[in-house]
Amino acid sequence: MILGFVPNIARARVHLWGPTQMMAAVLPMLDGPGVDEGVISTEDFVSLPFEPGPGCG
Protein backbone atom coordinates (compact mmCIF):
# COMPACT_ATOMS: atom_id res chain seq x y z
CA MET A 1 0.00 0.00 0.00
CA ILE A 2 2.70 2.53 0.95
CA LEU A 3 4.73 1.76 -2.17
CA GLY A 4 1.83 3.02 -4.28
CA PHE A 5 2.33 6.47 -2.76
CA VAL A 6 6.11 6.46 -2.14
CA PRO A 7 7.75 3.99 -4.55
CA ASN A 8 11.31 4.63 -3.27
CA ILE A 9 10.49 4.65 0.44
CA ALA A 10 13.33 2.23 1.24
CA ARG A 11 15.80 5.01 0.30
CA ALA A 12 14.04 7.79 2.22
CA ARG A 13 13.89 9.13 5.73
CA VAL A 14 10.46 8.46 7.20
CA HIS A 15 8.81 10.90 9.60
CA LEU A 16 5.67 9.41 11.09
CA TRP A 17 3.43 11.28 13.52
CA GLY A 18 -0.07 10.38 14.60
CA PRO A 19 -2.33 8.66 17.09
CA THR A 20 -0.95 5.56 18.81
CA GLN A 21 -3.34 3.24 16.97
CA MET A 22 -2.29 4.62 13.58
CA MET A 23 1.38 4.25 14.41
CA ALA A 24 0.83 0.62 15.44
CA ALA A 25 -0.83 -0.03 12.08
CA VAL A 26 1.67 1.81 9.85
CA LEU A 27 5.03 0.82 11.38
CA PRO A 28 4.74 -2.86 10.36
CA MET A 29 3.98 -1.74 6.78
CA LEU A 30 7.45 -0.22 6.58
CA ASP A 31 9.17 -3.59 7.09
CA GLY A 32 7.99 -5.02 3.76
CA PRO A 33 9.54 -2.32 1.53
CA GLY A 34 12.82 -2.62 3.46
CA VAL A 35 12.84 0.66 5.39
CA ASP A 36 15.66 0.56 7.94
CA GLU A 37 14.30 1.38 11.39
CA GLY A 38 17.25 3.74 11.91
CA VAL A 39 15.74 6.22 9.41
CA ILE A 40 12.25 6.20 10.94
CA SER A 41 11.36 9.06 13.26
CA THR A 42 8.08 8.76 15.18
CA GLU A 43 5.97 10.80 17.54
CA ASP A 44 2.67 9.61 19.01
CA PHE A 45 -0.21 12.04 19.45
CA VAL A 46 -1.77 11.41 22.83
CA SER A 47 -5.03 13.01 23.91
CA LEU A 48 -5.40 13.62 27.59
CA PRO A 49 -8.81 13.00 29.16
CA PHE A 50 -11.00 16.08 29.40
CA GLU A 51 -11.24 17.50 32.91
CA PRO A 52 -13.65 20.43 33.16
CA GLY A 53 -12.27 23.37 35.05
CA PRO A 54 -14.02 26.02 37.13
CA GLY A 55 -16.89 27.65 35.26
CA CYS A 56 -17.29 24.79 32.76
CA GLY A 57 -20.69 23.63 32.82
URPEFEN-V137149 format. One line per field, one symbol per residue. phi: phi as a letter, one per 20 degrees, with the letter a starting at -180 (. if undefined). burial: # if it has 24 or more other ideal C-beta (glycine too) atoms within 12 Angstrom, else .. A space follows every 50 residues. Layout:
BEGIN
phi = ???
burial = ???
END
This chain:
BEGIN
phi = .fffecgdffddeddccrfgffffeegffefgfnffffdedcbeeceeff cfegned
burial = ........#....#.#.........#...#..#.#....#.......... .......
END
